[in-house]
Amino acid sequence: MVIAGCAFFNLIAAVAVGLLPPSTLLALLAALPAGLAVRGLWRHAEQPARLIPAIKHTILAAHLYGIGLAAGLFFAKGLGS
């Protein structure tokens, strides 16, 4: 949870100080699957077989973050911001 929180905080901070365009906040879409992964890990830490959904959510969050950030940068370049 700390790592995901730091990633989202750094993104918000970078936008707030002008290092990244606001459109990169699309990467925050990854917060939902990241939260689901954390919840699944906490609930089923002692049952490895039940961690499969959490692993899938972690992979989805990682992909969404990267795709959202890239899309945000692409849209910012295309929109001239």
For each residue, the residues with C-beta under 8 A, 3 or more apart:
1: 4 5 38
2: 5 6
3: 6 7
4: 1 7 8 31 34 35 38 61
5: 1 2 8 9
6: 2 3 9 10
7: 3 4 10 11 65
8: 4 5 11 12 28 30 31 34
9: 5 6 12 13
10: 6 7 13 14
11: 7 8 14 15 20 24 25 27 28 69
12: 8 9 15 16 25 28
13: 9 10 16 17
14: 10 11 17 19 20 24
15: 11 12 18 19 20 21 22 24 25
16: 12 13
17: 13 14
18: 15
19: 14 15
20: 11 14 15 24 72 73
21: 15 24 72 73 76 81
22: 15 25 76 81
23: 26 71 72 73 75 76 79 81
24: 11 14 15 20 21 27 68 69 72 73 76
25: 11 12 15 22 28 72
26: 23 29 68 69 71 72 75
27: 11 24 30 64 65 66 68 69 72
28: 8 11 12 25 31 68
29: 26 32 64 68
30: 8 27 33 34 60 61 62 63 64 65 68
31: 4 8 28 34 35 61
32: 29 35 36
33: 30 36 37 57 58 60 61 64
34: 4 8 30 31 37 38 57 58 61
35: 4 31 32 38 39
36: 32 33 39 40 53 54 57
37: 33 34 40 41 54 55 57 58 61
38: 1 4 34 35 41 42 54
39: 35 36 42 43 54
40: 36 37 43 44 50 51 53 54 57
41: 37 38 44 45 51 54
42: 38 39 45
43: 39 40 50
44: 40 41 47 50 51 54
45: 41 42 51
46:
47: 44 50 51
48: 51
49: 52
50: 40 43 44 47 53
51: 40 41 44 45 47 48 54 55
52: 49 55 56
53: 36 40 50 56 57
54: 36 37 38 39 40 41 44 51 57 58
55: 37 51 52 58 59
56: 52 53 59 60
57: 33 34 36 37 40 53 54 60 61
58: 33 34 37 54 55 61 62
59: 55 56 62 63
60: 30 33 56 57 63 64
61: 4 30 31 33 34 37 57 58 64 65
62: 30 58 59 65 66
63: 30 59 60 66 67
64: 27 29 30 33 60 61 67 68
65: 7 27 30 61 62 68 69
66: 27 62 63 69 70
67: 63 64 70 71
68: 24 26 27 28 29 30 64 65 71 72
69: 11 24 26 27 65 66 72 73
70: 66 67 73 74
71: 23 26 67 68 74 75
72: 20 21 23 24 25 26 27 68 69 75 76
73: 20 21 23 24 69 70 76 77
74: 70 71 77 78
75: 23 26 71 72 78 79
76: 21 22 23 24 72 73 79 81
77: 73 74 80
78: 74 75
79: 23 75 76
80: 77
81: 21 22 23 76
